[in-house]
Amino acid sequence: MPVTNKKIGVLMGGLSAEREVSLKTGEAIYNALVRAGYNACRIDAGRDIAEAVRREAVEAAFIALHGGAGEDGSIQGLLEVIGIPYTGSGVLASAIAMDKEFSKKVFVFHGLPVPEFIVLKRGGRVPEIRFPLPWVVKPATEGSSIGVSMVDDAAGLAPALEKAFGLSERVIVERRVYGKEVQVGILGGKVLGSVEVRPSTDFYSYEAKYTAGKTQYILPPEIDAKMLGKAHETGLQAHLALGCRGASRVDLILDANGTPYVLEVNTIPGMTETSLLPKIARLSGLDFTALVEEILKEALGL
Protein backbone atom coordinates (compact mmCIF):
# COMPACT_ATOMS: atom_id res chain seq x y z
CA MET A 1 0.00 0.00 0.00
CA PRO A 2 1.43 3.45 -0.89
CA VAL A 3 2.20 5.43 2.25
CA THR A 4 -0.23 8.17 1.17
CA ASN A 5 -3.08 5.64 1.43
CA LYS A 6 -2.32 4.76 5.03
CA LYS A 7 -4.58 6.39 7.60
CA ILE A 8 -2.38 8.81 9.54
CA GLY A 9 -3.73 10.01 12.86
CA VAL A 10 -2.29 13.33 14.04
CA LEU A 11 -2.39 13.14 17.84
CA MET A 12 -2.73 16.66 19.21
CA GLY A 13 -4.11 18.72 22.08
CA GLY A 14 -3.99 16.39 25.05
CA LEU A 15 -4.27 17.22 28.73
CA SER A 16 -0.97 18.91 29.59
CA ALA A 17 -0.21 22.57 30.32
CA GLU A 18 1.05 22.81 26.73
CA ARG A 19 -2.30 21.89 25.15
CA GLU A 20 -2.71 25.13 23.18
CA VAL A 21 0.76 24.88 21.67
CA SER A 22 0.10 21.25 20.74
CA LEU A 23 -3.13 22.15 18.95
CA LYS A 24 -1.23 24.63 16.78
CA THR A 25 1.51 22.09 16.06
CA GLY A 26 -1.04 19.39 15.21
CA GLU A 27 -3.06 21.62 12.92
CA ALA A 28 0.06 22.62 10.97
CA ILE A 29 1.12 18.98 10.59
CA TYR A 30 -2.37 17.86 9.58
CA ASN A 31 -2.60 20.59 6.91
CA ALA A 32 0.83 19.66 5.54
CA LEU A 33 -0.13 15.99 5.28
CA VAL A 34 -3.38 16.82 3.50
CA ARG A 35 -1.54 19.15 1.09
CA ALA A 36 0.85 16.31 0.28
CA GLY A 37 -2.01 13.93 -0.46
CA TYR A 38 -1.99 11.85 2.72
CA ASN A 39 -5.10 10.29 4.25
CA ALA A 40 -4.86 12.10 7.59
CA CYS A 41 -7.21 12.82 10.47
CA ARG A 42 -6.97 14.91 13.64
CA ILE A 43 -7.32 13.20 17.02
CA ASP A 44 -7.54 15.21 20.24
CA ALA A 45 -5.67 12.97 22.67
CA GLY A 46 -7.97 12.80 25.67
CA ARG A 47 -8.48 9.92 28.09
CA ASP A 48 -10.26 7.99 25.33
CA ILE A 49 -7.21 8.08 23.06
CA ALA A 50 -6.98 4.29 22.57
CA GLU A 51 -10.66 4.13 21.57
CA ALA A 52 -10.26 7.13 19.26
CA VAL A 53 -7.27 5.60 17.46
CA ARG A 54 -9.21 2.37 16.90
CA ARG A 55 -12.41 4.19 15.88
CA GLU A 56 -10.53 6.16 13.22
CA ALA A 57 -8.76 2.98 12.00
CA VAL A 58 -5.40 4.73 12.35
CA GLU A 59 -2.49 2.86 10.76
CA ALA A 60 0.26 5.25 11.86
CA ALA A 61 0.38 8.05 14.43
CA PHE A 62 2.06 11.41 13.96
CA ILE A 63 2.55 12.58 17.55
CA ALA A 64 2.07 16.34 17.85
CA LEU A 65 1.64 16.40 21.63
CA HIS A 66 3.73 18.54 23.98
CA GLY A 67 4.33 17.84 27.64
CA GLY A 68 2.63 15.39 29.98
CA ALA A 69 1.55 11.95 28.79
CA GLY A 70 2.10 12.93 25.15
CA GLU A 71 5.81 13.46 25.52
CA ASP A 72 6.86 11.40 28.55
CA GLY A 73 6.61 7.93 26.98
CA SER A 74 3.01 7.21 28.03
CA ILE A 75 1.38 7.67 24.61
CA GLN A 76 4.37 5.97 23.02
CA GLY A 77 3.88 2.95 25.28
CA LEU A 78 0.16 2.80 24.46
CA LEU A 79 0.91 2.84 20.73
CA GLU A 80 3.52 0.10 21.19
CA VAL A 81 0.96 -2.10 22.95
CA ILE A 82 -1.71 -1.68 20.27
CA GLY A 83 0.81 -2.03 17.44
CA ILE A 84 0.59 1.41 15.83
CA PRO A 85 3.86 2.85 14.45
CA TYR A 86 4.48 6.43 15.56
CA THR A 87 6.79 9.37 14.95
CA GLY A 88 9.57 10.45 17.27
CA SER A 89 11.45 8.77 20.06
CA GLY A 90 10.49 5.56 21.81
CA VAL A 91 9.20 5.01 25.32
CA LEU A 92 12.45 5.14 27.26
CA ALA A 93 14.07 8.04 25.39
CA SER A 94 10.85 10.05 25.63
CA ALA A 95 10.57 9.44 29.36
CA ILE A 96 14.18 10.36 30.10
CA ALA A 97 14.18 13.47 27.89
CA MET A 98 11.02 14.77 29.56
CA ASP A 99 12.52 14.33 33.02
CA LYS A 100 15.16 17.00 33.51
CA GLU A 101 16.72 15.24 36.50
CA PHE A 102 17.38 11.97 34.72
CA SER A 103 18.32 13.50 31.38
CA LYS A 104 20.93 15.66 33.12
CA LYS A 105 22.35 12.57 34.82
CA VAL A 106 22.62 10.82 31.45
CA PHE A 107 24.37 13.85 29.94
CA VAL A 108 26.84 13.91 32.85
CA PHE A 109 27.51 10.18 32.42
CA HIS A 110 28.34 10.77 28.75
CA GLY A 111 30.67 13.66 29.57
CA LEU A 112 28.45 16.36 28.08
CA PRO A 113 28.62 19.78 29.76
CA VAL A 114 25.61 20.74 31.89
CA PRO A 115 25.30 23.61 34.40
CA GLU A 116 25.81 22.58 38.03
CA PHE A 117 22.48 21.59 39.54
CA ILE A 118 20.68 20.06 42.48
CA VAL A 119 17.31 18.30 42.67
CA LEU A 120 14.80 19.13 45.40
CA LYS A 121 11.76 17.05 46.38
CA ARG A 122 8.45 18.46 47.52
CA GLY A 123 8.40 18.64 51.32
CA GLY A 124 12.13 17.94 51.59
CA ARG A 125 14.81 20.07 53.19
CA VAL A 126 16.44 22.71 51.00
CA PRO A 127 20.20 22.13 51.35
CA GLU A 128 22.92 24.73 51.03
CA ILE A 129 23.41 25.45 47.34
CA ARG A 130 27.14 25.28 46.69
CA PHE A 131 27.28 26.97 43.31
CA PRO A 132 26.98 30.74 42.97
CA LEU A 133 23.97 32.88 42.14
CA PRO A 134 22.15 33.57 39.88
CA TRP A 135 20.13 30.36 39.67
CA VAL A 136 17.47 28.91 37.37
CA VAL A 137 14.59 27.16 39.13
CA LYS A 138 12.40 24.86 37.03
CA PRO A 139 9.97 21.95 37.40
CA ALA A 140 11.65 18.62 36.61
CA THR A 141 8.88 17.51 34.27
CA GLU A 142 7.46 20.47 32.34
CA GLY A 143 8.34 21.98 28.95
CA SER A 144 7.98 25.30 27.10
CA SER A 145 9.66 27.10 30.06
CA ILE A 146 6.45 26.70 32.08
CA GLY A 147 7.09 27.30 35.78
CA VAL A 148 10.67 28.54 35.24
CA SER A 149 12.09 31.40 37.34
CA MET A 150 15.39 33.27 37.37
CA VAL A 151 16.67 33.82 40.90
CA ASP A 152 19.16 36.67 41.38
CA ASP A 153 19.33 36.65 45.19
CA ALA A 154 18.66 34.19 48.00
CA ALA A 155 15.34 35.89 48.86
CA GLY A 156 13.97 34.95 45.47
CA LEU A 157 14.42 31.21 45.99
CA ALA A 158 11.31 30.51 48.11
CA PRO A 159 8.74 32.02 45.68
CA ALA A 160 10.50 30.36 42.73
CA LEU A 161 10.32 26.97 44.46
CA GLU A 162 6.66 27.49 45.30
CA LYS A 163 5.90 28.23 41.65
CA ALA A 164 7.82 25.19 40.36
CA PHE A 165 6.48 22.80 43.00
CA GLY A 166 3.00 23.78 41.87
CA LEU A 167 3.74 21.84 38.69
CA SER A 168 6.07 19.03 39.69
CA GLU A 169 7.02 16.83 42.65
CA ARG A 170 10.69 17.53 41.92
CA VAL A 171 12.39 20.82 41.11
CA ILE A 172 15.76 21.56 39.51
CA VAL A 173 17.91 24.42 40.76
CA GLU A 174 20.83 25.05 38.42
CA ARG A 175 23.53 27.64 37.94
CA ARG A 176 22.47 30.22 35.38
CA VAL A 177 24.80 30.27 32.40
CA TYR A 178 24.96 33.44 30.33
CA GLY A 179 25.80 33.32 26.67
CA LYS A 180 24.40 32.65 23.22
CA GLU A 181 21.30 30.44 23.13
CA VAL A 182 21.60 27.98 20.27
CA GLN A 183 19.07 25.31 19.38
CA VAL A 184 20.24 22.41 17.23
CA GLY A 185 17.85 20.48 14.99
CA ILE A 186 18.37 16.74 14.56
CA LEU A 187 16.64 14.53 11.99
CA GLY A 188 17.39 10.91 11.24
CA GLY A 189 20.51 10.84 13.38
CA LYS A 190 22.08 13.84 11.62
CA VAL A 191 22.35 17.55 12.38
CA LEU A 192 19.99 19.61 10.23
CA GLY A 193 21.40 22.92 11.41
CA SER A 194 20.76 25.39 14.19
CA VAL A 195 19.23 28.71 15.18
CA GLU A 196 20.38 31.36 17.63
CA VAL A 197 17.57 32.82 19.73
CA ARG A 198 17.74 36.32 21.18
CA PRO A 199 14.74 36.97 23.44
CA SER A 200 13.80 40.53 24.37
CA THR A 201 12.79 39.22 27.81
CA ASP A 202 15.21 38.22 30.59
CA PHE A 203 15.29 34.65 29.31
CA TYR A 204 13.66 32.49 26.63
CA SER A 205 10.38 32.26 28.54
CA TYR A 206 6.95 30.94 27.49
CA GLU A 207 6.04 34.53 26.60
CA ALA A 208 9.18 34.95 24.49
CA LYS A 209 8.57 31.64 22.71
CA TYR A 210 4.94 32.18 21.78
CA THR A 211 4.48 35.96 21.44
CA ALA A 212 5.26 37.39 18.02
CA GLY A 213 8.10 39.90 18.07
CA LYS A 214 9.44 38.94 21.50
CA THR A 215 12.40 36.97 20.12
CA GLN A 216 14.89 37.45 17.32
CA TYR A 217 15.89 34.30 15.42
CA ILE A 218 19.31 34.28 13.77
CA LEU A 219 19.80 31.67 11.02
CA PRO A 220 22.48 30.55 10.81
CA PRO A 221 23.78 31.56 14.27
CA GLU A 222 26.30 34.40 14.34
CA ILE A 223 28.97 32.25 15.93
CA ASP A 224 32.51 31.32 15.05
CA ALA A 225 32.48 28.25 12.73
CA LYS A 226 34.60 26.11 15.06
CA MET A 227 32.41 26.97 18.05
CA LEU A 228 29.25 26.26 16.04
CA GLY A 229 30.65 22.91 14.92
CA LYS A 230 31.28 22.02 18.56
CA ALA A 231 27.69 23.01 19.43
CA HIS A 232 26.33 20.83 16.61
CA GLU A 233 28.40 17.85 17.74
CA THR A 234 27.28 18.32 21.36
CA GLY A 235 23.64 18.55 20.24
CA LEU A 236 23.92 15.32 18.27
CA GLN A 237 25.67 13.55 21.15
CA ALA A 238 22.90 14.64 23.55
CA HIS A 239 20.26 13.25 21.15
CA LEU A 240 22.13 9.96 20.85
CA ALA A 241 22.92 9.71 24.58
CA LEU A 242 19.20 9.61 25.36
CA GLY A 243 18.54 7.10 22.58
CA CYS A 244 16.32 9.50 20.63
CA ARG A 245 15.11 8.88 17.11
CA GLY A 246 13.27 10.89 14.49
CA ALA A 247 13.32 14.66 14.91
CA SER A 248 14.50 16.46 18.03
CA ARG A 249 15.68 19.91 19.04
CA VAL A 250 18.54 20.27 21.49
CA ASP A 251 18.71 23.49 23.53
CA LEU A 252 22.20 24.76 24.36
CA ILE A 253 23.81 27.84 25.85
CA LEU A 254 27.32 28.72 24.70
CA ASP A 255 29.20 30.62 27.39
CA ALA A 256 31.95 33.18 26.81
CA ASN A 257 34.53 30.40 26.48
CA GLY A 258 32.49 28.63 23.83
CA THR A 259 31.46 25.73 26.07
CA PRO A 260 28.10 24.38 24.81
CA TYR A 261 26.05 23.59 27.93
CA VAL A 262 23.17 21.19 27.29
CA LEU A 263 19.88 22.39 28.76
CA GLU A 264 17.48 19.80 27.39
CA VAL A 265 16.43 17.67 24.43
CA ASN A 266 12.94 18.19 23.02
CA THR A 267 11.76 14.90 21.52
CA ILE A 268 8.60 16.50 20.06
CA PRO A 269 9.71 19.98 19.02
CA GLY A 270 7.13 22.57 18.04
CA MET A 271 6.01 22.14 14.43
CA THR A 272 4.04 25.19 13.47
CA GLU A 273 5.16 26.93 10.29
CA THR A 274 7.11 29.42 12.44
CA SER A 275 8.57 26.98 15.00
CA LEU A 276 12.33 26.58 15.33
CA LEU A 277 12.81 23.12 13.82
CA PRO A 278 10.95 24.08 10.60
CA LYS A 279 13.05 27.28 10.42
CA ILE A 280 16.23 25.18 10.71
CA ALA A 281 14.96 22.66 8.15
CA ARG A 282 14.08 25.40 5.68
CA LEU A 283 17.64 26.70 5.81
CA SER A 284 18.87 23.17 5.04
CA GLY A 285 16.58 22.92 2.00
CA LEU A 286 13.53 21.18 3.49
CA ASP A 287 10.26 23.10 3.38
CA PHE A 288 7.61 22.44 6.04
CA THR A 289 5.74 19.77 4.10
CA ALA A 290 8.95 17.97 3.18
CA LEU A 291 10.05 18.00 6.84
CA VAL A 292 6.72 16.51 7.94
CA GLU A 293 7.06 13.80 5.27
CA GLU A 294 10.62 12.96 6.31
CA ILE A 295 9.58 12.56 9.95
CA LEU A 296 6.67 10.30 8.97
CA LYS A 297 8.67 8.17 6.55
CA GLU A 298 11.38 7.56 9.12
CA ALA A 299 8.74 6.39 11.60
CA LEU A 300 7.45 3.95 8.98
CA GLY A 301 10.94 2.73 8.08
CA LEU A 302 10.77 4.12 4.53
matplotlib code that plots the C-alpha trace (Angstrom):
import matplotlib.pyplot as plt

x = [0.0, 1.4, 2.2, -0.2, -3.1, -2.3, -4.6, -2.4, -3.7, -2.3, -2.4, -2.7, -4.1, -4.0, -4.3, -1.0, -0.2, 1.1, -2.3, -2.7, 0.8, 0.1, -3.1, -1.2, 1.5, -1.0, -3.1, 0.1, 1.1, -2.4, -2.6, 0.8, -0.1, -3.4, -1.5, 0.9, -2.0, -2.0, -5.1, -4.9, -7.2, -7.0, -7.3, -7.5, -5.7, -8.0, -8.5, -10.3, -7.2, -7.0, -10.7, -10.3, -7.3, -9.2, -12.4, -10.5, -8.8, -5.4, -2.5, 0.3, 0.4, 2.1, 2.5, 2.1, 1.6, 3.7, 4.3, 2.6, 1.5, 2.1, 5.8, 6.9, 6.6, 3.0, 1.4, 4.4, 3.9, 0.2, 0.9, 3.5, 1.0, -1.7, 0.8, 0.6, 3.9, 4.5, 6.8, 9.6, 11.5, 10.5, 9.2, 12.5, 14.1, 10.8, 10.6, 14.2, 14.2, 11.0, 12.5, 15.2, 16.7, 17.4, 18.3, 20.9, 22.3, 22.6, 24.4, 26.8, 27.5, 28.3, 30.7, 28.5, 28.6, 25.6, 25.3, 25.8, 22.5, 20.7, 17.3, 14.8, 11.8, 8.4, 8.4, 12.1, 14.8, 16.4, 20.2, 22.9, 23.4, 27.1, 27.3, 27.0, 24.0, 22.2, 20.1, 17.5, 14.6, 12.4, 10.0, 11.6, 8.9, 7.5, 8.3, 8.0, 9.7, 6.4, 7.1, 10.7, 12.1, 15.4, 16.7, 19.2, 19.3, 18.7, 15.3, 14.0, 14.4, 11.3, 8.7, 10.5, 10.3, 6.7, 5.9, 7.8, 6.5, 3.0, 3.7, 6.1, 7.0, 10.7, 12.4, 15.8, 17.9, 20.8, 23.5, 22.5, 24.8, 25.0, 25.8, 24.4, 21.3, 21.6, 19.1, 20.2, 17.9, 18.4, 16.6, 17.4, 20.5, 22.1, 22.4, 20.0, 21.4, 20.8, 19.2, 20.4, 17.6, 17.7, 14.7, 13.8, 12.8, 15.2, 15.3, 13.7, 10.4, 7.0, 6.0, 9.2, 8.6, 4.9, 4.5, 5.3, 8.1, 9.4, 12.4, 14.9, 15.9, 19.3, 19.8, 22.5, 23.8, 26.3, 29.0, 32.5, 32.5, 34.6, 32.4, 29.3, 30.6, 31.3, 27.7, 26.3, 28.4, 27.3, 23.6, 23.9, 25.7, 22.9, 20.3, 22.1, 22.9, 19.2, 18.5, 16.3, 15.1, 13.3, 13.3, 14.5, 15.7, 18.5, 18.7, 22.2, 23.8, 27.3, 29.2, 31.9, 34.5, 32.5, 31.5, 28.1, 26.0, 23.2, 19.9, 17.5, 16.4, 12.9, 11.8, 8.6, 9.7, 7.1, 6.0, 4.0, 5.2, 7.1, 8.6, 12.3, 12.8, 11.0, 13.1, 16.2, 15.0, 14.1, 17.6, 18.9, 16.6, 13.5, 10.3, 7.6, 5.7, 9.0, 10.0, 6.7, 7.1, 10.6, 9.6, 6.7, 8.7, 11.4, 8.7, 7.4, 10.9, 10.8]
y = [0.0, 3.4, 5.4, 8.2, 5.6, 4.8, 6.4, 8.8, 10.0, 13.3, 13.1, 16.7, 18.7, 16.4, 17.2, 18.9, 22.6, 22.8, 21.9, 25.1, 24.9, 21.2, 22.1, 24.6, 22.1, 19.4, 21.6, 22.6, 19.0, 17.9, 20.6, 19.7, 16.0, 16.8, 19.1, 16.3, 13.9, 11.8, 10.3, 12.1, 12.8, 14.9, 13.2, 15.2, 13.0, 12.8, 9.9, 8.0, 8.1, 4.3, 4.1, 7.1, 5.6, 2.4, 4.2, 6.2, 3.0, 4.7, 2.9, 5.3, 8.1, 11.4, 12.6, 16.3, 16.4, 18.5, 17.8, 15.4, 11.9, 12.9, 13.5, 11.4, 7.9, 7.2, 7.7, 6.0, 3.0, 2.8, 2.8, 0.1, -2.1, -1.7, -2.0, 1.4, 2.9, 6.4, 9.4, 10.4, 8.8, 5.6, 5.0, 5.1, 8.0, 10.1, 9.4, 10.4, 13.5, 14.8, 14.3, 17.0, 15.2, 12.0, 13.5, 15.7, 12.6, 10.8, 13.9, 13.9, 10.2, 10.8, 13.7, 16.4, 19.8, 20.7, 23.6, 22.6, 21.6, 20.1, 18.3, 19.1, 17.0, 18.5, 18.6, 17.9, 20.1, 22.7, 22.1, 24.7, 25.5, 25.3, 27.0, 30.7, 32.9, 33.6, 30.4, 28.9, 27.2, 24.9, 21.9, 18.6, 17.5, 20.5, 22.0, 25.3, 27.1, 26.7, 27.3, 28.5, 31.4, 33.3, 33.8, 36.7, 36.7, 34.2, 35.9, 34.9, 31.2, 30.5, 32.0, 30.4, 27.0, 27.5, 28.2, 25.2, 22.8, 23.8, 21.8, 19.0, 16.8, 17.5, 20.8, 21.6, 24.4, 25.1, 27.6, 30.2, 30.3, 33.4, 33.3, 32.7, 30.4, 28.0, 25.3, 22.4, 20.5, 16.7, 14.5, 10.9, 10.8, 13.8, 17.5, 19.6, 22.9, 25.4, 28.7, 31.4, 32.8, 36.3, 37.0, 40.5, 39.2, 38.2, 34.7, 32.5, 32.3, 30.9, 34.5, 35.0, 31.6, 32.2, 36.0, 37.4, 39.9, 38.9, 37.0, 37.5, 34.3, 34.3, 31.7, 30.5, 31.6, 34.4, 32.2, 31.3, 28.3, 26.1, 27.0, 26.3, 22.9, 22.0, 23.0, 20.8, 17.9, 18.3, 18.5, 15.3, 13.5, 14.6, 13.3, 10.0, 9.7, 9.6, 7.1, 9.5, 8.9, 10.9, 14.7, 16.5, 19.9, 20.3, 23.5, 24.8, 27.8, 28.7, 30.6, 33.2, 30.4, 28.6, 25.7, 24.4, 23.6, 21.2, 22.4, 19.8, 17.7, 18.2, 14.9, 16.5, 20.0, 22.6, 22.1, 25.2, 26.9, 29.4, 27.0, 26.6, 23.1, 24.1, 27.3, 25.2, 22.7, 25.4, 26.7, 23.2, 22.9, 21.2, 23.1, 22.4, 19.8, 18.0, 18.0, 16.5, 13.8, 13.0, 12.6, 10.3, 8.2, 7.6, 6.4, 3.9, 2.7, 4.1]
z = [0.0, -0.9, 2.2, 1.2, 1.4, 5.0, 7.6, 9.5, 12.9, 14.0, 17.8, 19.2, 22.1, 25.1, 28.7, 29.6, 30.3, 26.7, 25.1, 23.2, 21.7, 20.7, 18.9, 16.8, 16.1, 15.2, 12.9, 11.0, 10.6, 9.6, 6.9, 5.5, 5.3, 3.5, 1.1, 0.3, -0.5, 2.7, 4.2, 7.6, 10.5, 13.6, 17.0, 20.2, 22.7, 25.7, 28.1, 25.3, 23.1, 22.6, 21.6, 19.3, 17.5, 16.9, 15.9, 13.2, 12.0, 12.4, 10.8, 11.9, 14.4, 14.0, 17.5, 17.8, 21.6, 24.0, 27.6, 30.0, 28.8, 25.2, 25.5, 28.6, 27.0, 28.0, 24.6, 23.0, 25.3, 24.5, 20.7, 21.2, 23.0, 20.3, 17.4, 15.8, 14.5, 15.6, 14.9, 17.3, 20.1, 21.8, 25.3, 27.3, 25.4, 25.6, 29.4, 30.1, 27.9, 29.6, 33.0, 33.5, 36.5, 34.7, 31.4, 33.1, 34.8, 31.4, 29.9, 32.9, 32.4, 28.8, 29.6, 28.1, 29.8, 31.9, 34.4, 38.0, 39.5, 42.5, 42.7, 45.4, 46.4, 47.5, 51.3, 51.6, 53.2, 51.0, 51.3, 51.0, 47.3, 46.7, 43.3, 43.0, 42.1, 39.9, 39.7, 37.4, 39.1, 37.0, 37.4, 36.6, 34.3, 32.3, 29.0, 27.1, 30.1, 32.1, 35.8, 35.2, 37.3, 37.4, 40.9, 41.4, 45.2, 48.0, 48.9, 45.5, 46.0, 48.1, 45.7, 42.7, 44.5, 45.3, 41.7, 40.4, 43.0, 41.9, 38.7, 39.7, 42.7, 41.9, 41.1, 39.5, 40.8, 38.4, 37.9, 35.4, 32.4, 30.3, 26.7, 23.2, 23.1, 20.3, 19.4, 17.2, 15.0, 14.6, 12.0, 11.2, 13.4, 11.6, 12.4, 10.2, 11.4, 14.2, 15.2, 17.6, 19.7, 21.2, 23.4, 24.4, 27.8, 30.6, 29.3, 26.6, 28.5, 27.5, 26.6, 24.5, 22.7, 21.8, 21.4, 18.0, 18.1, 21.5, 20.1, 17.3, 15.4, 13.8, 11.0, 10.8, 14.3, 14.3, 15.9, 15.0, 12.7, 15.1, 18.1, 16.0, 14.9, 18.6, 19.4, 16.6, 17.7, 21.4, 20.2, 18.3, 21.2, 23.5, 21.1, 20.9, 24.6, 25.4, 22.6, 20.6, 17.1, 14.5, 14.9, 18.0, 19.0, 21.5, 23.5, 24.4, 25.8, 24.7, 27.4, 26.8, 26.5, 23.8, 26.1, 24.8, 27.9, 27.3, 28.8, 27.4, 24.4, 23.0, 21.5, 20.1, 19.0, 18.0, 14.4, 13.5, 10.3, 12.4, 15.0, 15.3, 13.8, 10.6, 10.4, 10.7, 8.2, 5.7, 5.8, 5.0, 2.0, 3.5, 3.4, 6.0, 4.1, 3.2, 6.8, 7.9, 5.3, 6.3, 9.9, 9.0, 6.6, 9.1, 11.6, 9.0, 8.1, 4.5]

ax = plt.figure().add_subplot(projection="3d")
ax.plot(x, y, z, "-o")
ax.set_aspect("equal")
plt.show()
